[in-house]
Amino acid sequence: MTEIDTSVPHSARIWNYWLGGKDNYPVDELAGDAYTAVFPGISTIARSSRAFLGRSIRHLVAEAGVRQFLDVGTGLPTVDNTHEVAQRTAPESKIVYIDNDPLVLAHARALLTSTPEGVTAYEDLSLYEPENILAAASRTLDLTQPTALILSGILGHVADHDQARDLVRRLLAGLPSGSYLSVSDGSRGTDPAYEAAQDAYNETGAVPYFLRPVDQIEAYFEGLELVDPGVVSVPLWRPEPGITDPEPIGQHGGLGRKP
């Protein structure tokens, strides 16, 4: 296994820190605090993105009847991982996680818990090899049956938007009618302070993450039937009952069904 370098900050560990997780080191806390000093709203973005993931999975399980999930670019395990949310409602759900980060791989055992009725699996693969992802997923999932493809905070790492769209198309091509795509990613046009902080972060030499205009995030759903309310700032996507007037943030997401 590739040795994990704890002397330099790591984006997955920083994100884990913002979410309140414990899989991070002092160097990550320092980097996370430095980012927060420039843009205090980043913790809200991290937590809101995670909450959107949970709500979209609950919709898929309870309302769309989906029982199979392909989560690409998993990131570090934290609270309410995909399998936990899905199996809480439908214990028979099957989940395949995809990531090729040695740090995530080191923590994969936390992603491999499952209900007795369901299955979880972890495959060490890159987003950039969609056909291999589909082949590996087919060892656990029945890809002739509807499957939810989850791309949460991963497409912004692909510098070229056309390439990102092509990766999404190739992954969806291997899934049958009735499958779903769930995407959430950082966006431009809502919060200039977030955009300035992220642009500055990208210039530090860290692994960059590119915020995109909302229409580019909408483009990932080309050819799909968008679930109401479409692609919106994630707090606005089917907020929990009792939450009135949620504030939009620079993170947009949506859910679409493959006809």
ZADO-1210 file (C-alpha; in nm, 4 decimals, padded with zeros to 6 digits):
<atoms>
<atom x="00.0000" y="00.0000" z="00.0000" code="MET" pos="1"/>
<atom x="00.1224" y="00.3490" z="-00.0794" code="THR" pos="2"/>
<atom x="00.2513" y="00.5210" z="00.2332" code="GLU" pos="3"/>
<atom x="00.0260" y="00.7990" z="00.3614" code="ILE" pos="4"/>
<atom x="00.2123" y="01.1283" z="00.3952" code="ASP" pos="5"/>
<atom x="00.0997" y="01.3077" z="00.7112" code="THR" pos="6"/>
<atom x="00.3381" y="01.6016" z="00.6627" code="SER" pos="7"/>
<atom x="00.1330" y="01.7735" z="00.3928" code="VAL" pos="8"/>
<atom x="-00.2414" y="01.8512" z="00.3933" code="PRO" pos="9"/>
<atom x="-00.4696" y="01.6201" z="00.1985" code="HIS" pos="10"/>
<atom x="-00.8015" y="01.7325" z="00.0472" code="SER" pos="11"/>
<atom x="-00.9975" y="01.4237" z="00.1591" code="ALA" pos="12"/>
<atom x="-00.8706" y="01.4626" z="00.5158" code="ARG" pos="13"/>
<atom x="-00.9491" y="01.8365" z="00.5149" code="ILE" pos="14"/>
<atom x="-01.3031" y="01.7626" z="00.3962" code="TRP" pos="15"/>
<atom x="-01.3291" y="01.5011" z="00.6714" code="ASN" pos="16"/>
<atom x="-01.2191" y="01.7666" z="00.9236" code="TYR" pos="17"/>
<atom x="-01.4849" y="02.0108" z="00.8016" code="TRP" pos="18"/>
<atom x="-01.7452" y="01.7361" z="00.8430" code="LEU" pos="19"/>
<atom x="-01.6410" y="01.6825" z="01.2036" code="GLY" pos="20"/>
<atom x="-01.4643" y="01.3521" z="01.1361" code="GLY" pos="21"/>
<atom x="-01.1521" y="01.2217" z="01.3075" code="LYS" pos="22"/>
<atom x="-00.9593" y="01.0817" z="01.0089" code="ASP" pos="23"/>
<atom x="-00.7257" y="01.3787" z="00.9754" code="ASN" pos="24"/>
<atom x="-00.3981" y="01.5131" z="01.1106" code="TYR" pos="25"/>
<atom x="-00.2831" y="01.8469" z="01.2571" code="PRO" pos="26"/>
<atom x="-00.1533" y="01.9570" z="00.9161" code="VAL" pos="27"/>
<atom x="-00.5033" y="01.9065" z="00.7732" code="ASP" pos="28"/>
<atom x="-00.6628" y="02.1000" z="01.0583" code="GLU" pos="29"/>
<atom x="-00.4237" y="02.3886" z="00.9939" code="LEU" pos="30"/>
<atom x="-00.5080" y="02.3916" z="00.6229" code="ALA" pos="31"/>
<atom x="-00.8773" y="02.3582" z="00.6963" code="GLY" pos="32"/>
<atom x="-00.8667" y="02.6422" z="00.9477" code="ASP" pos="33"/>
<atom x="-00.6736" y="02.8606" z="00.7020" code="ALA" pos="34"/>
<atom x="-00.9423" y="02.8022" z="00.4373" code="TYR" pos="35"/>
<atom x="-01.2164" y="02.8681" z="00.6923" code="THR" pos="36"/>
<atom x="-01.0491" y="03.1966" z="00.7900" code="ALA" pos="37"/>
<atom x="-01.0880" y="03.3144" z="00.4302" code="VAL" pos="38"/>
<atom x="-01.4309" y="03.1572" z="00.3781" code="PHE" pos="39"/>
<atom x="-01.6126" y="03.0563" z="00.6991" code="PRO" pos="40"/>
<atom x="-01.8993" y="02.9038" z="00.4992" code="GLY" pos="41"/>
<atom x="-01.6979" y="02.6021" z="00.3819" code="ILE" pos="42"/>
<atom x="-01.8145" y="02.3870" z="00.6748" code="SER" pos="43"/>
<atom x="-02.1734" y="02.4636" z="00.5792" code="THR" pos="44"/>
<atom x="-02.1002" y="02.3578" z="00.2210" code="ILE" pos="45"/>
<atom x="-01.9429" y="02.0309" z="00.3389" code="ALA" pos="46"/>
<atom x="-02.2305" y="01.9469" z="00.5709" code="ARG" pos="47"/>
<atom x="-02.5001" y="02.0564" z="00.3254" code="SER" pos="48"/>
<atom x="-02.3474" y="01.8407" z="00.0529" code="SER" pos="49"/>
<atom x="-02.3512" y="01.5410" z="00.2852" code="ARG" pos="50"/>
<atom x="-02.7109" y="01.6105" z="00.3812" code="ALA" pos="51"/>
<atom x="-02.8098" y="01.6283" z="00.0126" code="PHE" pos="52"/>
<atom x="-02.6509" y="01.2882" z="-00.0432" code="LEU" pos="53"/>
<atom x="-02.8589" y="01.1435" z="00.2384" code="GLY" pos="54"/>
<atom x="-03.1852" y="01.2937" z="00.1143" code="ARG" pos="55"/>
<atom x="-03.1250" y="01.1797" z="-00.2432" code="SER" pos="56"/>
<atom x="-03.0471" y="00.8238" z="-00.1316" code="ILE" pos="57"/>
<atom x="-03.3578" y="00.8117" z="00.0856" code="ARG" pos="58"/>
<atom x="-03.5637" y="00.9263" z="-00.2148" code="HIS" pos="59"/>
<atom x="-03.4052" y="00.6607" z="-00.4341" code="LEU" pos="60"/>
<atom x="-03.4768" y="00.3837" z="-00.1851" code="VAL" pos="61"/>
<atom x="-03.8174" y="00.4844" z="-00.0523" code="ALA" pos="62"/>
<atom x="-03.9761" y="00.6470" z="-00.3581" code="GLU" pos="63"/>
<atom x="-03.7894" y="00.5116" z="-00.6615" code="ALA" pos="64"/>
<atom x="-03.7394" y="00.1566" z="-00.5319" code="GLY" pos="65"/>
<atom x="-03.3653" y="00.1483" z="-00.6109" code="VAL" pos="66"/>
<atom x="-03.1665" y="-00.1198" z="-00.4300" code="ARG" pos="67"/>
<atom x="-02.8266" y="-00.0900" z="-00.6014" code="GLN" pos="68"/>
<atom x="-02.5762" y="00.1944" z="-00.5654" code="PHE" pos="69"/>
<atom x="-02.2469" y="00.2676" z="-00.7416" code="LEU" pos="70"/>
<atom x="-02.0652" y="00.5413" z="-00.5461" code="ASP" pos="71"/>
<atom x="-01.7652" y="00.6698" z="-00.7442" code="VAL" pos="72"/>
<atom x="-01.5106" y="00.8906" z="-00.5699" code="GLY" pos="73"/>
<atom x="-01.6233" y="00.7793" z="-00.2288" code="THR" pos="74"/>
<atom x="-01.3885" y="00.9835" z="-00.0133" code="GLY" pos="75"/>
<atom x="-01.3181" y="00.9105" z="00.3504" code="LEU" pos="76"/>
<atom x="-01.5914" y="00.7346" z="00.5448" code="PRO" pos="77"/>
<atom x="-01.7838" y="00.9561" z="00.7837" code="THR" pos="78"/>
<atom x="-02.1359" y="00.9577" z="00.9253" code="VAL" pos="79"/>
<atom x="-02.4210" y="00.8410" z="00.7032" code="ASP" pos="80"/>
<atom x="-02.2238" y="00.6763" z="00.4270" code="ASN" pos="81"/>
<atom x="-02.4228" y="00.5586" z="00.1249" code="THR" pos="82"/>
<atom x="-02.4643" y="00.2008" z="00.2482" code="HIS" pos="83"/>
<atom x="-02.5741" y="00.3150" z="00.5931" code="GLU" pos="84"/>
<atom x="-02.8457" y="00.5442" z="00.4572" code="VAL" pos="85"/>
<atom x="-02.9695" y="00.2937" z="00.1974" code="ALA" pos="86"/>
<atom x="-02.9662" y="-00.0128" z="00.4217" code="GLN" pos="87"/>
<atom x="-03.1377" y="00.1727" z="00.7048" code="ARG" pos="88"/>
<atom x="-03.4511" y="00.1795" z="00.4872" code="THR" pos="89"/>
<atom x="-03.3882" y="-00.1230" z="00.2654" code="ALA" pos="90"/>
<atom x="-03.1512" y="-00.3707" z="00.4365" code="PRO" pos="91"/>
<atom x="-03.1176" y="-00.5725" z="00.1147" code="GLU" pos="92"/>
<atom x="-02.9477" y="-00.2844" z="-00.0688" code="SER" pos="93"/>
<atom x="-02.6163" y="-00.3504" z="-00.2437" code="LYS" pos="94"/>
<atom x="-02.3462" y="-00.0840" z="-00.2630" code="ILE" pos="95"/>
<atom x="-02.0164" y="-00.0698" z="-00.4512" code="VAL" pos="96"/>
<atom x="-01.7701" y="00.2046" z="-00.3551" code="TYR" pos="97"/>
<atom x="-01.5027" y="00.3195" z="-00.6010" code="ILE" pos="98"/>
<atom x="-01.1907" y="00.5172" z="-00.5100" code="ASP" pos="99"/>
<atom x="-00.8192" y="00.4921" z="-00.5818" code="ASN" pos="100"/>
<atom x="-00.6846" y="00.7113" z="-00.3031" code="ASP" pos="101"/>
<atom x="-00.4516" y="00.5093" z="-00.0752" code="PRO" pos="102"/>
<atom x="-00.5864" y="00.6993" z="00.2245" code="LEU" pos="103"/>
<atom x="-00.9447" y="00.6010" z="00.1409" code="VAL" pos="104"/>
<atom x="-00.8303" y="00.2450" z="00.0750" code="LEU" pos="105"/>
<atom x="-00.6739" y="00.2345" z="00.4209" code="ALA" pos="106"/>
<atom x="-01.0126" y="00.3193" z="00.5703" code="HIS" pos="107"/>
<atom x="-01.2166" y="00.1025" z="00.3339" code="ALA" pos="108"/>
<atom x="-01.2910" y="-00.1486" z="00.6079" code="ARG" pos="109"/>
<atom x="-01.5269" y="00.1126" z="00.7558" code="ALA" pos="110"/>
<atom x="-01.7158" y="00.1119" z="00.4252" code="LEU" pos="111"/>
<atom x="-01.7468" y="-00.2648" z="00.4087" code="LEU" pos="112"/>
<atom x="-01.9887" y="-00.3141" z="00.6948" code="THR" pos="113"/>
<atom x="-02.3307" y="-00.4299" z="00.5808" code="SER" pos="114"/>
<atom x="-02.6610" y="-00.5649" z="00.6929" code="THR" pos="115"/>
<atom x="-02.6815" y="-00.9451" z="00.6639" code="PRO" pos="116"/>
<atom x="-02.9376" y="-00.9038" z="00.3843" code="GLU" pos="117"/>
<atom x="-02.7273" y="-00.6592" z="00.1809" code="GLY" pos="118"/>
<atom x="-02.3763" y="-00.6328" z="00.0405" code="VAL" pos="119"/>
<atom x="-02.1072" y="-00.3659" z="00.0287" code="THR" pos="120"/>
<atom x="-01.7891" y="-00.3846" z="-00.1761" code="ALA" pos="121"/>
<atom x="-01.4915" y="-00.1559" z="-00.2405" code="TYR" pos="122"/>
<atom x="-01.2985" y="-00.1423" z="-00.5674" code="GLU" pos="123"/>
<atom x="-00.9623" y="00.0354" z="-00.6066" code="ASP" pos="124"/>
<atom x="-01.0204" y="00.2164" z="-00.9366" code="LEU" pos="125"/>
<atom x="-01.0073" y="00.5666" z="-01.0835" code="SER" pos="126"/>
<atom x="-01.2962" y="00.7758" z="-01.2156" code="LEU" pos="127"/>
<atom x="-01.0957" y="00.7917" z="-01.5395" code="TYR" pos="128"/>
<atom x="-01.1553" y="00.4227" z="-01.6181" code="GLU" pos="129"/>
<atom x="-01.5361" y="00.3972" z="-01.6406" code="PRO" pos="130"/>
<atom x="-01.5454" y="00.0690" z="-01.8301" code="GLU" pos="131"/>
<atom x="-01.3275" y="-00.0976" z="-01.5656" code="ASN" pos="132"/>
<atom x="-01.5530" y="00.0500" z="-01.2960" code="ILE" pos="133"/>
<atom x="-01.8582" y="-00.1059" z="-01.4580" code="LEU" pos="134"/>
<atom x="-01.6842" y="-00.4415" z="-01.4965" code="ALA" pos="135"/>
<atom x="-01.5775" y="-00.4407" z="-01.1320" code="ALA" pos="136"/>
<atom x="-01.9206" y="-00.3280" z="-01.0111" code="ALA" pos="137"/>
<atom x="-02.0849" y="-00.6121" z="-01.2012" code="SER" pos="138"/>
<atom x="-01.9176" y="-00.8592" z="-00.9647" code="ARG" pos="139"/>
<atom x="-02.1449" y="-00.7307" z="-00.6875" code="THR" pos="140"/>
<atom x="-02.4345" y="-00.5575" z="-00.8644" code="LEU" pos="141"/>
<atom x="-02.6728" y="-00.6877" z="-01.1283" code="ASP" pos="142"/>
<atom x="-02.6280" y="-00.4170" z="-01.3894" code="LEU" pos="143"/>
<atom x="-02.9355" y="-00.5337" z="-01.5778" code="THR" pos="144"/>
<atom x="-03.1343" y="-00.3860" z="-01.2873" code="GLN" pos="145"/>
<atom x="-03.1759" y="-00.0148" z="-01.2013" code="PRO" pos="146"/>
<atom x="-02.8702" y="00.1245" z="-01.0278" code="THR" pos="147"/>
<atom x="-02.7993" y="00.4661" z="-00.8780" code="ALA" pos="148"/>
<atom x="-02.4706" y="00.6222" z="-00.9883" code="LEU" pos="149"/>
<atom x="-02.3443" y="00.8648" z="-00.7252" code="ILE" pos="150"/>
<atom x="-02.0848" y="01.1296" z="-00.8140" code="LEU" pos="151"/>
<atom x="-02.0574" y="01.3487" z="-00.5062" code="SER" pos="152"/>
<atom x="-01.7940" y="01.6220" z="-00.5096" code="GLY" pos="153"/>
<atom x="-01.5759" y="01.4326" z="-00.7568" code="ILE" pos="154"/>
<atom x="-01.6400" y="01.5841" z="-01.1015" code="LEU" pos="155"/>
<atom x="-01.4886" y="01.9162" z="-00.9956" code="GLY" pos="156"/>
<atom x="-01.1521" y="01.7410" z="-00.9819" code="HIS" pos="157"/>
<atom x="-01.1697" y="01.6841" z="-01.3594" code="VAL" pos="158"/>
<atom x="-01.0149" y="01.9984" z="-01.5086" code="ALA" pos="159"/>
<atom x="-01.1823" y="01.9715" z="-01.8492" code="ASP" pos="160"/>
<atom x="-01.5616" y="01.9902" z="-01.8391" code="HIS" pos="161"/>
<atom x="-01.6058" y="01.8040" z="-02.1680" code="ASP" pos="162"/>
<atom x="-01.3969" y="01.5197" z="-02.0285" code="GLN" pos="163"/>
<atom x="-01.6073" y="01.5162" z="-01.7111" code="ALA" pos="164"/>
<atom x="-01.9262" y="01.4948" z="-01.9192" code="ARG" pos="165"/>
<atom x="-01.7779" y="01.2111" z="-02.1241" code="ASP" pos="166"/>
<atom x="-01.6925" y="01.0149" z="-01.8073" code="LEU" pos="167"/>
<atom x="-02.0499" y="01.0539" z="-01.6840" code="VAL" pos="168"/>
<atom x="-02.1902" y="00.9407" z="-02.0213" code="ARG" pos="169"/>
<atom x="-01.9664" y="00.6336" z="-02.0294" code="ARG" pos="170"/>
<atom x="-02.0651" y="00.5293" z="-01.6784" code="LEU" pos="171"/>
<atom x="-02.4356" y="00.5770" z="-01.7515" code="LEU" pos="172"/>
<atom x="-02.4020" y="00.3826" z="-02.0770" code="ALA" pos="173"/>
<atom x="-02.3406" y="00.0672" z="-01.8741" code="GLY" pos="174"/>
<atom x="-02.6541" y="00.1111" z="-01.6625" code="LEU" pos="175"/>
<atom x="-03.0065" y="00.0113" z="-01.7694" code="PRO" pos="176"/>
<atom x="-03.3242" y="00.2131" z="-01.8099" code="SER" pos="177"/>
<atom x="-03.4625" y="00.3136" z="-01.4715" code="GLY" pos="178"/>
<atom x="-03.1182" y="00.3877" z="-01.3311" code="SER" pos="179"/>
<atom x="-03.0412" y="00.7226" z="-01.1687" code="TYR" pos="180"/>
<atom x="-02.7584" y="00.9759" z="-01.1580" code="LEU" pos="181"/>
<atom x="-02.6951" y="01.1777" z="-00.8409" code="SER" pos="182"/>
<atom x="-02.4460" y="01.4641" z="-00.8726" code="VAL" pos="183"/>
<atom x="-02.3427" y="01.7429" z="-00.6391" code="SER" pos="184"/>
<atom x="-02.0494" y="01.9748" z="-00.7017" code="ASP" pos="185"/>
<atom x="-01.9162" y="02.3180" z="-00.6197" code="GLY" pos="186"/>
<atom x="-02.0722" y="02.5908" z="-00.8318" code="SER" pos="187"/>
<atom x="-02.0096" y="02.9445" z="-00.9479" code="ARG" pos="188"/>
<atom x="-02.2611" y="03.2260" z="-00.9418" code="GLY" pos="189"/>
<atom x="-02.3956" y="03.1996" z="-00.5878" code="THR" pos="190"/>
<atom x="-02.1132" y="03.2918" z="-00.3491" code="ASP" pos="191"/>
<atom x="-01.8197" y="03.5067" z="-00.4721" code="PRO" pos="192"/>
<atom x="-01.6338" y="03.4590" z="-00.1419" code="ALA" pos="193"/>
<atom x="-01.6357" y="03.0808" z="-00.1921" code="TYR" pos="194"/>
<atom x="-01.5131" y="03.1212" z="-00.5482" code="GLU" pos="195"/>
<atom x="-01.2252" y="03.3454" z="-00.4366" code="ALA" pos="196"/>
<atom x="-01.1251" y="03.1051" z="-00.1581" code="ALA" pos="197"/>
<atom x="-01.1311" y="02.8007" z="-00.3877" code="GLN" pos="198"/>
<atom x="-00.9408" y="02.9771" z="-00.6656" code="ASP" pos="199"/>
<atom x="-00.6730" y="03.0739" z="-00.4120" code="ALA" pos="200"/>
<atom x="-00.6598" y="02.7171" z="-00.2795" code="TYR" pos="201"/>
<atom x="-00.6095" y="02.5838" z="-00.6325" code="ASN" pos="202"/>
<atom x="-00.3017" y="02.8039" z="-00.6684" code="GLU" pos="203"/>
<atom x="-00.1292" y="02.6531" z="-00.3625" code="THR" pos="204"/>
<atom x="-00.0175" y="02.3405" z="-00.5467" code="GLY" pos="205"/>
<atom x="-00.2766" y="02.1220" z="-00.3752" code="ALA" pos="206"/>
<atom x="-00.4936" y="01.8909" z="-00.5858" code="VAL" pos="207"/>
<atom x="-00.7233" y="02.1456" z="-00.7541" code="PRO" pos="208"/>
<atom x="-01.1016" y="02.1433" z="-00.7489" code="TYR" pos="209"/>
<atom x="-01.2833" y="02.3502" z="-01.0104" code="PHE" pos="210"/>
<atom x="-01.6101" y="02.5259" z="-00.9333" code="LEU" pos="211"/>
<atom x="-01.8397" y="02.5258" z="-01.2363" code="ARG" pos="212"/>
<atom x="-02.1285" y="02.7393" z="-01.3609" code="PRO" pos="213"/>
<atom x="-02.4645" y="02.5819" z="-01.2862" code="VAL" pos="214"/>
<atom x="-02.5376" y="02.5177" z="-01.6541" code="ASP" pos="215"/>
<atom x="-02.2290" y="02.2946" z="-01.6696" code="GLN" pos="216"/>
<atom x="-02.3533" y="02.0922" z="-01.3732" code="ILE" pos="217"/>
<atom x="-02.6938" y="02.0673" z="-01.5438" code="GLU" pos="218"/>
<atom x="-02.5160" y="01.9316" z="-01.8538" code="ALA" pos="219"/>
<atom x="-02.4246" y="01.6122" z="-01.6685" code="TYR" pos="220"/>
<atom x="-02.7954" y="01.5245" z="-01.6749" code="PHE" pos="221"/>
<atom x="-02.8324" y="01.5527" z="-02.0530" code="GLU" pos="222"/>
<atom x="-03.0789" y="01.2898" z="-02.1754" code="GLY" pos="223"/>
<atom x="-03.2058" y="01.2125" z="-01.8246" code="LEU" pos="224"/>
<atom x="-03.5428" y="01.2900" z="-01.6646" code="GLU" pos="225"/>
<atom x="-03.4712" y="01.5318" z="-01.3798" code="LEU" pos="226"/>
<atom x="-03.6401" y="01.4628" z="-01.0495" code="VAL" pos="227"/>
<atom x="-03.8187" y="01.7724" z="-00.9163" code="ASP" pos="228"/>
<atom x="-03.6914" y="02.0370" z="-00.8312" code="PRO" pos="229"/>
<atom x="-03.4115" y="01.9791" z="-01.0833" code="GLY" pos="230"/>
<atom x="-03.0548" y="02.1021" z="-01.0374" code="VAL" pos="231"/>
<atom x="-03.0564" y="02.3509" z="-00.7504" code="VAL" pos="232"/>
<atom x="-02.8368" y="02.4674" z="-00.4651" code="SER" pos="233"/>
<atom x="-02.8245" y="02.1567" z="-00.2470" code="VAL" pos="234"/>
<atom x="-03.0057" y="02.2970" z="00.0604" code="PRO" pos="235"/>
<atom x="-03.3027" y="02.3693" z="-00.1709" code="LEU" pos="236"/>
<atom x="-03.3277" y="02.0100" z="-00.2963" code="TRP" pos="237"/>
<atom x="-03.6201" y="01.8568" z="-00.1083" code="ARG" pos="238"/>
<atom x="-03.5299" y="02.0028" z="00.2318" code="PRO" pos="239"/>
<atom x="-03.6354" y="01.8109" z="00.5405" code="GLU" pos="240"/>
<atom x="-03.9854" y="01.8885" z="00.6696" code="PRO" pos="241"/>
<atom x="-03.9835" y="02.1853" z="00.9032" code="GLY" pos="242"/>
<atom x="-03.6903" y="02.3587" z="00.7323" code="ILE" pos="243"/>
<atom x="-03.8264" y="02.6797" z="00.5815" code="THR" pos="244"/>
<atom x="-03.6459" y="02.9148" z="00.3478" code="ASP" pos="245"/>
<atom x="-03.3083" y="02.7357" z="00.3294" code="PRO" pos="246"/>
<atom x="-03.0269" y="02.9598" z="00.2122" code="GLU" pos="247"/>
<atom x="-02.8636" y="02.8789" z="-00.1251" code="PRO" pos="248"/>
<atom x="-02.4913" y="02.8039" z="-00.1220" code="ILE" pos="249"/>
<atom x="-02.2235" y="02.7513" z="-00.3873" code="GLY" pos="250"/>
<atom x="-02.2954" y="02.3803" z="-00.4208" code="GLN" pos="251"/>
<atom x="-02.5488" y="02.2521" z="-00.6715" code="HIS" pos="252"/>
<atom x="-02.6886" y="01.9067" z="-00.7205" code="GLY" pos="253"/>
<atom x="-02.9698" y="01.7039" z="-00.8648" code="GLY" pos="254"/>
<atom x="-03.1052" y="01.3622" z="-00.9415" code="LEU" pos="255"/>
<atom x="-03.1945" y="01.2311" z="-01.2854" code="GLY" pos="256"/>
<atom x="-03.3524" y="00.9103" z="-01.4168" code="ARG" pos="257"/>
<atom x="-03.2325" y="00.7276" z="-01.7252" code="LYS" pos="258"/>
<atom x="-03.5344" y="00.6706" z="-01.9540" code="PRO" pos="259"/>
</atoms>
